[in-house]
Amino acid sequence: MLGGISIWQLLIVLGIIILVFGTKKLRNVGTDLGGAVKGFKKAMHDEEKNKEDEKADVDQPHAKVGHVEPGNTYDVRAEEKRAADVHAADGRPADPNEERK
């Protein structure tokens, strides 16, 4: 075969690699590579699951928020004006803080 690699050439290269690095080192490399591939597959699966969850969240309506305003509000300016009018009628100077005490 011209330009091709035969099975015997691959076996010779594999034998040289085993002699140089040793079986323990190659086993560790294989374990690390397998763990990396497994982690990559898990991350890809988790990302697809997150996209599906986000799509499901978009399809569902969000909770409604209501705003109920209490019926008894306190208008400070109106109270000050009323106090000023009452004191003006009495002839005394108006004290805006007097009504709040």
PyMOL CGO cylinders between C-alpha atoms (Angstrom):
from pymol import cmd
from pymol.cgo import CYLINDER

trace = [
    CYLINDER, 0.00, 0.00, 0.00, 1.37, 3.27, -1.02, 0.3, 1, 1, 1, 1, 1, 1,
    CYLINDER, 1.37, 3.27, -1.02, 0.62, 6.08, 1.53, 0.3, 1, 1, 1, 1, 1, 1,
    CYLINDER, 0.62, 6.08, 1.53, -1.55, 3.85, 3.70, 0.3, 1, 1, 1, 1, 1, 1,
    CYLINDER, -1.55, 3.85, 3.70, -0.80, 2.52, 7.18, 0.3, 1, 1, 1, 1, 1, 1,
    CYLINDER, -0.80, 2.52, 7.18, -1.10, -1.22, 7.61, 0.3, 1, 1, 1, 1, 1, 1,
    CYLINDER, -1.10, -1.22, 7.61, -2.18, -3.00, 10.79, 0.3, 1, 1, 1, 1, 1, 1,
    CYLINDER, -2.18, -3.00, 10.79, 1.41, -4.15, 11.42, 0.3, 1, 1, 1, 1, 1, 1,
    CYLINDER, 1.41, -4.15, 11.42, 2.67, -0.56, 11.40, 0.3, 1, 1, 1, 1, 1, 1,
    CYLINDER, 2.67, -0.56, 11.40, -0.05, 0.47, 13.87, 0.3, 1, 1, 1, 1, 1, 1,
    CYLINDER, -0.05, 0.47, 13.87, 0.87, -2.43, 16.20, 0.3, 1, 1, 1, 1, 1, 1,
    CYLINDER, 0.87, -2.43, 16.20, 4.55, -1.45, 16.10, 0.3, 1, 1, 1, 1, 1, 1,
    CYLINDER, 4.55, -1.45, 16.10, 3.73, 2.20, 16.93, 0.3, 1, 1, 1, 1, 1, 1,
    CYLINDER, 3.73, 2.20, 16.93, 1.42, 1.06, 19.76, 0.3, 1, 1, 1, 1, 1, 1,
    CYLINDER, 1.42, 1.06, 19.76, 4.18, -1.19, 21.14, 0.3, 1, 1, 1, 1, 1, 1,
    CYLINDER, 4.18, -1.19, 21.14, 6.66, 1.69, 21.15, 0.3, 1, 1, 1, 1, 1, 1,
    CYLINDER, 6.66, 1.69, 21.15, 4.16, 3.96, 22.94, 0.3, 1, 1, 1, 1, 1, 1,
    CYLINDER, 4.16, 3.96, 22.94, 3.57, 1.30, 25.61, 0.3, 1, 1, 1, 1, 1, 1,
    CYLINDER, 3.57, 1.30, 25.61, 7.33, 0.89, 26.11, 0.3, 1, 1, 1, 1, 1, 1,
    CYLINDER, 7.33, 0.89, 26.11, 7.88, 4.66, 26.43, 0.3, 1, 1, 1, 1, 1, 1,
    CYLINDER, 7.88, 4.66, 26.43, 4.95, 5.62, 28.65, 0.3, 1, 1, 1, 1, 1, 1,
    CYLINDER, 4.95, 5.62, 28.65, 4.08, 2.36, 30.42, 0.3, 1, 1, 1, 1, 1, 1,
    CYLINDER, 4.08, 2.36, 30.42, 0.68, 0.77, 30.90, 0.3, 1, 1, 1, 1, 1, 1,
    CYLINDER, 0.68, 0.77, 30.90, -0.16, 2.64, 34.13, 0.3, 1, 1, 1, 1, 1, 1,
    CYLINDER, -0.16, 2.64, 34.13, 0.34, 6.05, 32.55, 0.3, 1, 1, 1, 1, 1, 1,
    CYLINDER, 0.34, 6.05, 32.55, -1.71, 5.04, 29.50, 0.3, 1, 1, 1, 1, 1, 1,
    CYLINDER, -1.71, 5.04, 29.50, -4.48, 3.74, 31.77, 0.3, 1, 1, 1, 1, 1, 1,
    CYLINDER, -4.48, 3.74, 31.77, -4.58, 7.10, 33.60, 0.3, 1, 1, 1, 1, 1, 1,
    CYLINDER, -4.58, 7.10, 33.60, -4.69, 8.99, 30.31, 0.3, 1, 1, 1, 1, 1, 1,
    CYLINDER, -4.69, 8.99, 30.31, -7.55, 6.75, 29.12, 0.3, 1, 1, 1, 1, 1, 1,
    CYLINDER, -7.55, 6.75, 29.12, -9.46, 7.27, 32.37, 0.3, 1, 1, 1, 1, 1, 1,
    CYLINDER, -9.46, 7.27, 32.37, -9.01, 11.05, 32.17, 0.3, 1, 1, 1, 1, 1, 1,
    CYLINDER, -9.01, 11.05, 32.17, -10.05, 11.13, 28.54, 0.3, 1, 1, 1, 1, 1, 1,
    CYLINDER, -10.05, 11.13, 28.54, -13.13, 8.99, 29.27, 0.3, 1, 1, 1, 1, 1, 1,
    CYLINDER, -13.13, 8.99, 29.27, -14.09, 11.26, 32.19, 0.3, 1, 1, 1, 1, 1, 1,
    CYLINDER, -14.09, 11.26, 32.19, -13.72, 14.33, 30.00, 0.3, 1, 1, 1, 1, 1, 1,
    CYLINDER, -13.72, 14.33, 30.00, -15.95, 12.85, 27.28, 0.3, 1, 1, 1, 1, 1, 1,
    CYLINDER, -15.95, 12.85, 27.28, -18.53, 11.81, 29.89, 0.3, 1, 1, 1, 1, 1, 1,
    CYLINDER, -18.53, 11.81, 29.89, -18.52, 15.31, 31.43, 0.3, 1, 1, 1, 1, 1, 1,
    CYLINDER, -18.52, 15.31, 31.43, -18.90, 16.89, 28.00, 0.3, 1, 1, 1, 1, 1, 1,
    CYLINDER, -18.90, 16.89, 28.00, -21.89, 14.68, 27.16, 0.3, 1, 1, 1, 1, 1, 1,
    CYLINDER, -21.89, 14.68, 27.16, -23.50, 15.48, 30.53, 0.3, 1, 1, 1, 1, 1, 1,
    CYLINDER, -23.50, 15.48, 30.53, -23.00, 19.22, 30.03, 0.3, 1, 1, 1, 1, 1, 1,
    CYLINDER, -23.00, 19.22, 30.03, -24.54, 19.07, 26.56, 0.3, 1, 1, 1, 1, 1, 1,
    CYLINDER, -24.54, 19.07, 26.56, -27.52, 17.10, 27.92, 0.3, 1, 1, 1, 1, 1, 1,
    CYLINDER, -27.52, 17.10, 27.92, -27.99, 19.57, 30.79, 0.3, 1, 1, 1, 1, 1, 1,
    CYLINDER, -27.99, 19.57, 30.79, -27.88, 22.52, 28.40, 0.3, 1, 1, 1, 1, 1, 1,
    CYLINDER, -27.88, 22.52, 28.40, -30.55, 20.96, 26.17, 0.3, 1, 1, 1, 1, 1, 1,
    CYLINDER, -30.55, 20.96, 26.17, -32.68, 20.28, 29.24, 0.3, 1, 1, 1, 1, 1, 1,
    CYLINDER, -32.68, 20.28, 29.24, -32.30, 23.91, 30.41, 0.3, 1, 1, 1, 1, 1, 1,
    CYLINDER, -32.30, 23.91, 30.41, -33.37, 25.17, 26.98, 0.3, 1, 1, 1, 1, 1, 1,
    CYLINDER, -33.37, 25.17, 26.98, -36.46, 22.95, 27.11, 0.3, 1, 1, 1, 1, 1, 1,
    CYLINDER, -36.46, 22.95, 27.11, -37.27, 24.20, 30.63, 0.3, 1, 1, 1, 1, 1, 1,
    CYLINDER, -37.27, 24.20, 30.63, -36.90, 27.84, 29.54, 0.3, 1, 1, 1, 1, 1, 1,
    CYLINDER, -36.90, 27.84, 29.54, -39.15, 27.22, 26.56, 0.3, 1, 1, 1, 1, 1, 1,
    CYLINDER, -39.15, 27.22, 26.56, -41.76, 25.64, 28.84, 0.3, 1, 1, 1, 1, 1, 1,
    CYLINDER, -41.76, 25.64, 28.84, -41.53, 28.63, 31.20, 0.3, 1, 1, 1, 1, 1, 1,
    CYLINDER, -41.53, 28.63, 31.20, -42.12, 31.05, 28.33, 0.3, 1, 1, 1, 1, 1, 1,
    CYLINDER, -42.12, 31.05, 28.33, -45.23, 29.16, 27.23, 0.3, 1, 1, 1, 1, 1, 1,
    CYLINDER, -45.23, 29.16, 27.23, -46.84, 29.31, 30.67, 0.3, 1, 1, 1, 1, 1, 1,
    CYLINDER, -46.84, 29.31, 30.67, -48.38, 32.58, 31.90, 0.3, 1, 1, 1, 1, 1, 1,
    CYLINDER, -48.38, 32.58, 31.90, -46.77, 34.31, 34.83, 0.3, 1, 1, 1, 1, 1, 1,
    CYLINDER, -46.77, 34.31, 34.83, -48.58, 34.95, 38.10, 0.3, 1, 1, 1, 1, 1, 1,
    CYLINDER, -48.58, 34.95, 38.10, -50.82, 38.00, 38.19, 0.3, 1, 1, 1, 1, 1, 1,
    CYLINDER, -50.82, 38.00, 38.19, -49.98, 40.72, 40.67, 0.3, 1, 1, 1, 1, 1, 1,
    CYLINDER, -49.98, 40.72, 40.67, -52.79, 42.86, 41.99, 0.3, 1, 1, 1, 1, 1, 1,
    CYLINDER, -52.79, 42.86, 41.99, -52.47, 46.23, 43.65, 0.3, 1, 1, 1, 1, 1, 1,
    CYLINDER, -52.47, 46.23, 43.65, -55.08, 47.10, 46.21, 0.3, 1, 1, 1, 1, 1, 1,
    CYLINDER, -55.08, 47.10, 46.21, -54.93, 50.64, 47.49, 0.3, 1, 1, 1, 1, 1, 1,
    CYLINDER, -54.93, 50.64, 47.49, -56.27, 51.28, 50.98, 0.3, 1, 1, 1, 1, 1, 1,
    CYLINDER, -56.27, 51.28, 50.98, -59.24, 53.59, 51.24, 0.3, 1, 1, 1, 1, 1, 1,
    CYLINDER, -59.24, 53.59, 51.24, -57.84, 55.74, 54.03, 0.3, 1, 1, 1, 1, 1, 1,
    CYLINDER, -57.84, 55.74, 54.03, -54.97, 57.91, 52.81, 0.3, 1, 1, 1, 1, 1, 1,
    CYLINDER, -54.97, 57.91, 52.81, -53.52, 60.88, 54.61, 0.3, 1, 1, 1, 1, 1, 1,
    CYLINDER, -53.52, 60.88, 54.61, -52.93, 64.11, 52.71, 0.3, 1, 1, 1, 1, 1, 1,
    CYLINDER, -52.93, 64.11, 52.71, -50.45, 66.23, 54.67, 0.3, 1, 1, 1, 1, 1, 1,
    CYLINDER, -50.45, 66.23, 54.67, -50.84, 69.33, 52.53, 0.3, 1, 1, 1, 1, 1, 1,
    CYLINDER, -50.84, 69.33, 52.53, -54.61, 69.33, 52.89, 0.3, 1, 1, 1, 1, 1, 1,
    CYLINDER, -54.61, 69.33, 52.89, -54.25, 69.00, 56.69, 0.3, 1, 1, 1, 1, 1, 1,
    CYLINDER, -54.25, 69.00, 56.69, -51.77, 71.89, 56.81, 0.3, 1, 1, 1, 1, 1, 1,
    CYLINDER, -51.77, 71.89, 56.81, -54.05, 74.06, 54.70, 0.3, 1, 1, 1, 1, 1, 1,
    CYLINDER, -54.05, 74.06, 54.70, -57.06, 73.21, 56.87, 0.3, 1, 1, 1, 1, 1, 1,
    CYLINDER, -57.06, 73.21, 56.87, -55.07, 73.97, 60.05, 0.3, 1, 1, 1, 1, 1, 1,
    CYLINDER, -55.07, 73.97, 60.05, -53.94, 77.29, 58.55, 0.3, 1, 1, 1, 1, 1, 1,
    CYLINDER, -53.94, 77.29, 58.55, -57.52, 78.17, 57.67, 0.3, 1, 1, 1, 1, 1, 1,
    CYLINDER, -57.52, 78.17, 57.67, -58.76, 77.29, 61.18, 0.3, 1, 1, 1, 1, 1, 1,
    CYLINDER, -58.76, 77.29, 61.18, -56.04, 79.33, 62.86, 0.3, 1, 1, 1, 1, 1, 1,
    CYLINDER, -56.04, 79.33, 62.86, -56.58, 82.22, 60.46, 0.3, 1, 1, 1, 1, 1, 1,
    CYLINDER, -56.58, 82.22, 60.46, -60.22, 82.26, 61.48, 0.3, 1, 1, 1, 1, 1, 1,
    CYLINDER, -60.22, 82.26, 61.48, -59.21, 82.28, 65.17, 0.3, 1, 1, 1, 1, 1, 1,
    CYLINDER, -59.21, 82.28, 65.17, -56.63, 84.97, 64.59, 0.3, 1, 1, 1, 1, 1, 1,
    CYLINDER, -56.63, 84.97, 64.59, -53.73, 82.82, 65.85, 0.3, 1, 1, 1, 1, 1, 1,
    CYLINDER, -53.73, 82.82, 65.85, -50.62, 82.01, 63.75, 0.3, 1, 1, 1, 1, 1, 1,
    CYLINDER, -50.62, 82.01, 63.75, -50.80, 78.56, 62.15, 0.3, 1, 1, 1, 1, 1, 1,
    CYLINDER, -50.80, 78.56, 62.15, -48.51, 75.78, 63.37, 0.3, 1, 1, 1, 1, 1, 1,
    CYLINDER, -48.51, 75.78, 63.37, -48.46, 73.01, 60.75, 0.3, 1, 1, 1, 1, 1, 1,
    CYLINDER, -48.46, 73.01, 60.75, -47.13, 70.42, 63.23, 0.3, 1, 1, 1, 1, 1, 1,
    CYLINDER, -47.13, 70.42, 63.23, -49.91, 71.05, 65.75, 0.3, 1, 1, 1, 1, 1, 1,
    CYLINDER, -49.91, 71.05, 65.75, -52.43, 68.88, 63.91, 0.3, 1, 1, 1, 1, 1, 1,
    CYLINDER, -52.43, 68.88, 63.91, -50.08, 65.85, 63.80, 0.3, 1, 1, 1, 1, 1, 1,
    CYLINDER, -50.08, 65.85, 63.80, -49.43, 65.75, 67.58, 0.3, 1, 1, 1, 1, 1, 1,
]
cmd.load_cgo(trace, "trace")
